[in-house]
Amino acid sequence: METNLEIALLETIKQIKPFNEEAASLALRHSDSLTKPPGSLGKLEALASQLAGISGQLWPDLSRKSVIVMAGDHGVCEEGVSAFPQAVTPQMVLNFLNGGAAVNVLARQAGAEVVCVDIGVNADLEHERLVSRKVVRGTANMAKQAAMTREEAIQAIMVGVDVVNEQFRQGSRLFATGEMGIGNTTASAALTTVLTGLSPEESVGRGTGINDASWLNKVEVVKRAIVVNELPSADADPIEVLTKVGGAEIAGLVGVIIGAAANGCPIVIDGYISSAAALVASRIAEQTMPYMIASHLSQEQGHLRLLESIGLLPMMQLEMRLGEGTGAVLCFHFIDAALLLMQEMATFESAGVSKG
């Protein structure tokens, strides 16, 4: 029997409109009329076409931007999978709220707002700018049991939807995913392993910078989590996989992605953890996929294969591995550039330039 939360999630998914192929084609034709060889602006032309297809407009107004930073703790940290202690999660949340983190600096440069959500931090946090929507006080240790209940996972997804809906009401039309949660690359590697069929050796990376012995331990922890939670199948129910080896902040980002698509807005995907959320979102609702923009390729070794499994191609490769939404916020500049080129470049006809 479906719960009220599941019904609300299904209703949100039903709101996602099909990608507007006609608008996307019109944008490409306009791009070909500009004073340059066809296709010479590469990914920027494809991006402009995608933005038109998402919005149904040749050049949508995406000046109001929000990066949603979901924060949550992970019980699997007790297995020694991270170079940093769990106490860093709440400390970094306060850093975000006080404007001192890398994502804050980059968001200021991009003219974007940072929205920090406590969805699963194992600490009591209070701040005037904090969006307090705690679903769990950290997940359970997925190497011993399910990380969450199904109801908690769906509740966390709907928190993400609600946060996007509120930002949309306030005028935001472009969204990015960000996260904070010590241990969350382990959860992301487990999600990737189950949903793509990659081995743990392929999906587990170095996270915050662990050594070889810690990496081997992390691989074994992921293997144990998959066995304990009886998750052998790549075609498993994505919400079940998220429940058993995910995280509250990852589930929240699944909701952010679905919520952005339901509001007809592009959603820029950050690094490995955000991409794991995008993978889950694409399996729950494949209608979200045309709304996603992959910002960058991180240093996590499984990231490229993860993006390929969703059908995404990253805009850039900067050897970053910070998370927080940093790569996604940098991608806002490419989006601005793509739209400005469409609006401000002269056409061959208007400039009196001979077309080849």
ZALO-463989 format. One record per residue: residue in one letter; x negated, y negated, z negated of N, C-alpha, C in turn. Coordinates in steps of 0.05 Angstrom, whole numbers, plus 5000, padded with zeros to 4 digits. Layout:
% residues N
AXYZXYZXYZ;...
***
This chain:
% residues 356
M498350245000500050005000498249755000;E498849565017497249325019497949134996;T495749014985496148814964496748544976;N497648354959498148084969495647964982;L493248024970490747914981490248025009;E490648285012490248405038492148295059;I494648255051496648135069495747845077;A494747695057493747425063491447425082;L489647625079487347655097488347715126;L490147905128491247975154492647735167;E494047575152495447345162493347135172;T491147105158489046925166487847015193;I487347275195486147385220488047335244;K490647355239492647315260492547035271;Q491546845255491446565263489146505283;I487246685286484946645303485846645333;K485446425346486246405374484146525392;P484946635415483046745434481146525444;F478746605451476846415463477946305489;N477746045493478845905516476845925540;E477146135556475346175578475445955598;E477845835602478145625622476545375613;A476645295588475145065578472145125579;A471345375573468545445574467445425603;S469045515622468245495650468145205660;L470045045651470044765658467544625648;A466644695623464244585612461844655628;L461744905637459444995654459444845681;R461744805692461944665718461044375714;H461844255692461043975686457943975682;S456944165668454044185664452544205690;D453644355709452344385735452444125752;S454243945745454443695760452543485749;L451143535727449343345714446643335729;T445243125726442743075741440443255731;K440543505738438543705731439043955748;P437144125751437644375764439544545748;P441344695760443344855746441945045726;G442945055702441845235681439245155669;S438144925676435444845668435344765638;L437544715626437544665597438144915580;G438145145594438145395580440345435560;K439545505535441445565514443145335507;L442245085512443944855505446344845523;E446044925548448444935566450345155558;A449345385550451045605541452445525515;L451045375498452245275473454445085478;A454044895496456144705503458644845514;S458145055530460445205541461945355519;Q460345475500461645615478463245425460;L462245185455463644995438466244905451;A466144885478468644815493470645045491;G469645285494471445515492472645555465;I471145485444472145505417474345295412;S473845045420475544825414477744765434;G477244865459479144795481478744515492;Q476544385483475944115492473144115505;L472743945525470143935538467943845519;W468443645503466443575482467943505456;P468243705439469643665414468043485395;D469543355377468243195356467443375333;L464943435330463943605309462143445290;S462743195287460943015271461143085241;R463443185232463643265203462843555200;K460743595185459543865183459343945153;S459744205148459444315121457844575122;V455944595104454644845100455644955073;I456845195074457945315050455945505038;V454945445015452945605001454345764980;M454546024984455846214965453646324947;A454146334921452146424902453346654885;G451746864883452547094867450147264859;D450447404836448347584827448847874834;H446748034832446848314840445748504818;G447448694811446648884790444249054799;V443849084825441649254835438949134828;C438848884818436248764810434948924788;E436449074773435249234751433549454762;E433649504789431949704801429249594810;G428749344805426149214811425849164841;V427949074854427849034884426948754892;S426648564873425948294881423448194866;A422048014879419647894867420447684846;F422947594847423847384828425947494809;P425947394784427947484764430747374771;Q432747514761435547434766436247164756;A434847064736435346794725435046574745;V433646634767433146434788435846354802;T437746544803440246484817441646244805;P442346244779443646004768441845754768;Q439245794765437445564766437545434793;M437545594814437645484841440345364848;V442445464837445145344841445145054830;L443945014807443744744796441944574813;N439944684825438144534843439744444868;F441444624879443144544902444944314894;L446144344870448144144862446843874856;N444343874848442843624843441443524868;G441743664891440643564916437743614921;G436543804906433643834907432644074923;A434344234934433444474949432944404979;A431644594992431044555021433544505037;V435644655031438144615047439244335043;N438944225019439943955014438443745032;V435743785033434143595049434943615078;L435143855088435743895116438643815122;A440443855104443243765108443443465109;R441943325091441943035092440942935120;Q438843065130437742985156439843035178;A441443245175443343325196446043185192;G446343035171448942905165451143105157;A450343305143452143515134452543515104;E454743625095455343645067454643935057;V453343955034452844215022455044275002;V456444495006458644574987457744824973;C457144804947456045034932458245164916;V458545424920460745574908459645794889;D460345784864459746004845461946214849;I461246424863463146634868462546894852;G460046904842459247144828456747124811;V456146884801453646844786454046954757;N452047094748452247214721451347004700;A452646774699452046564680454346374680;D454546224659456646014657455545754668;L456645654690455645414703457745204704;E456844954697458744734699457244494713;H458544374732457444144746459744014761;E459743754763461943614776462143684805;R459943764818460043824846460344124852;L460344294831460544584835463444664841;V463744834862466244954867466245224852;S467645234830467545464812469845654819;R469145874833471146074841470046354835;K469146394810467846644802469746884804;V468947084820470447334822469347544804;V466747554802465347744784462947594771;R462047704749459547594737457347784745;G456647754770454647934782456048194790;T455048324811456048584819454848804801;A456149044802454949274788452549374805;N450949544793448549654806449449854827;M449149774852450149944874448650204877;A446250224864444750474864445950684845;K447850594829449150774809452150804813;Q453350594825456250594829457050384850;A459550354856460450144874459849874863;A458849694880458149424871460549264861;M462849304874465349174867467749354870;T470049274861472549404868473449294895;R475149434909476249344934477749074930;E479149054908480648804903478748574899;E476548614885474548404881473348314908;A472748514925471548444951473548274968;I476048354969478048204984478547934972;Q478547924945478847664931476547484939;A474147584940471847424948472047324977;I472947504994473347425022475347185024;M477447205008479546995009478546744996;V476646754977475446514967474046364989;G472546515006471246395029473146265048;V475346395053477446275070478546025058;D479146025032480245795018478345555019;V475745605015473745395014473645255042;V473645425063473645305090476245145095;N478545265087481045115091480944845077;E479844825053479644575039477844375053;Q475544475063473744305078474944215104;F476444385117477844315142479844085136;R481244115114483243905107481843635103;Q479343645093477843405088476343295113;G476743435136475643335161473343485173;S472243695160470043845172470944005195;R469444005217470044165241467844345250;L465644335235463344515241462244625215;F461944885214461145015189458645185192;A457245225170454845395169454945565144;T453745795146453645975123451045945108;G451145945082448845935065449346115040;E447146195027447546365004445246344984;M445846434960443746454939444446694922;G442646874919443147104902440747294901;I439247284880436947464878437847754881;G436547904899437348174904439148214929;N439847984942441848014963440648124990;T438048124993437048255017437248555015;T437248654990437648944987440549024995;A442448864985445248914993445648895023;S444348685035444548645064443348875080;A441148975070439849205083441649455082;A442949495059444749725056447149695075;L448249455077450449405096449649455124;T447249355131446149395158445649685165;T444549835146444050115150446550265156;V448650225140451150375143452650295169;L452750035174454449935196453149935223;T450449955224449149955250447850225257;G447350385236445950645241442950615240;L441850375234438950345229438250505204;S435750595203434850735179434150525158;P434050595132433250405112430350295117;E428650465128425950375134425950155155;E427950155172428249945193429749695183;S431549735164433249505155432249365131;V430549495115429549375090427049205097;G427148955089424848775093423548695067;R421948485068420348405045421848205027;G424248105035425747925018424147685010;T423847634985422447404974419447434975;G418447664985415547704988414447924971;I415848154971414948384955412548524968;N411048674951408748824961409549104972;D407649254981408249514994409649704975;A408749724950409949904931412849824925;S413249564922416049474917417849514942;W416649494966418249544990419049834991;L417250014985417950304985420150364965;N419950234941422050264921424750154931;K424649934945427149804956428449994976;V426850114993427850315013429250544998;E427950644978429150864962431750784948;V431850544938434250434925436550424945;V435950324969438050304990439050594997;K437250785000438051055006439751164984;R438951114959440451224936443251094935;A443450834940446050694940447950814960;I446850884984448550995005449551274998;V447751434986448551704977450551694954;V449951534934451651514910454451424918;N454651244937457251134945458451284969;E457151504977458251684998458951525023;L456851385034457251215057455451305080;P456151535092454351635114455051535142;S457451405145458551365172458351085182;A457351045206457150775218459950665225;D461950845228464650745234466450725209;A465150705186466650685161468250425159;D470250425142471850185138470049965128;P469849735142467849535134468349415107;I470949405099471449295072470549495050;E470849755056469849955037466849935034;V465449905057462449875056461749625040;L463049405046462549155031463049195001;T465149334994465849384966463649534952;K462549734966460749924952457849824952;V456849694973454049614974453649324981;G455749164979455548874986455048704961;G455848454964455548264942457848064943;A458447934921460647744921460047514940;E457547424941456947194959457047274988;I456347524994456547635021459447655029;A461147755011463947765017465147485021;G464247295005465147025008464446915035;L462046985045461246885072462847025094;V463647275089465547405108468047235111;G469047135088471446965088470946695101;V468546585097467846335110467946365140;I466846585150466746635179469646665190;I471246825177473946875185475546615183;G475146465161476546215157475946005178;A473345985185472545795206473945865232;A473846115240475146205265478146155264;A479346205241482246165239483045865242;N481145685235481545405238480545295265;G479645475282478745395309476145245308;C474345315289471845175286469445365290;P467245255302464845415305463645465278;I462345695274461045765249458145855256;V456245705245453445755250452445955229;I451246175238450346385220447346335214;D446746355188443946315179442246565184;G440946665164438946875167440147155162;Y438547325150439147615147441647665131;I441947535108444247575091446747475104;S446647245115448947125130449647305154;S447647415167448147585190449447845182;A448747955158450148185148453048125143;A453647885132456447805129457847775156;A456347675176457547645203458147925215;L456448115209456848385219459448505207;V459748465180462248555167464648415178;A464448145182466747995192467448085220;S465448145237465948235264467348505265;R466748675245468048935243470848925232;I471348725214474048685204475848555225;A474748355238476248195258474448125281;E474448285302472648225325473247965339;Q475647855333476447595344474647365335;T473147415312471347215302468847175318;M468147375334465447385347464847145365;P466847055382466246825399465846565384;Y466646555359466346315343463646295329;M462046515330459446525316457246415333;I455446265321452946175333450646265316;A448846425326446546515311444346305312;S443546205288441645985287438746065292;H437846265277434946325280434446615274;L432046705282431146975276429246955252;S430047085230428447065206426147275207;Q424547275186422347455184423147735173;E425647765165426648025157426548215181;Q425248445178424748615201427248725215;G429448745201431848855213433648645226;H432848395224434648175232435348185262;L433448225279433948215308435948445315;R435448685305437148915311439948855300;L440148735277442748665265444248465283;L442848255292444148065309445048195336;E443348365347444048505372446548675369;S446848795345449148965340451748805340;I451548545333453948375334454348255362;G452148245377452248125404451347835403;L449647765384448747485381445847455389;L445247215399442447155407441646905392;P439446915376438646685360437746455376;M438246205367437445965381434445915378;M433246005356430445925351429146135333;Q426446125333424846305316422746135302;L423146085277421245915262419746065239;E420046335239418746495219419646425190;M422146345188423346275163424446515148;R424646505122425846725106426846615080;L427946375080428846245055431746295049;G433346305070436246315065437346045059;E439346035041440645785032442345655054;G442045735079443345595101441345415116;T438745435110436745255121436545275151;G436445515162436345545191438845455205;A441145515192443745435204443945135205;V443044995184443244705184441444585206;L439044695209437244605231438644635258;C440244845261441644895286443744675292;F444644535271446544315276445444115296;H442844065295441543875314441843965343;F441644225347441944335375444844295384;I446744335366449544295372450044005380;D449043825363449343535369448143475397;A445743585402444343535427445943635451;A447043885448448543995470450943825477;L452343725457454743555461453943285473;L451743165463450942905473450042925503;L448743145510447943175538450443195556;M452443335546454943355562456343085565;Q456142915544457642665544456042435558;E453442435555451842195563450242225588;M449642475597448042495621449642415646;A448342285664449642215690450042455707;T452142445723452442655743450942575769;F450542765786449242705812450742485826;E453342505825455042305840454842025827;S455042015800455041745787452241615789;A450141785789447441665790446441625818;G447841725838446941705866444541875872;V444342095858442042285861442842505880;S441042575899441642785918441643055904;K443643215910443843485897442343685914;G440843855902439244055917441044265929;
***
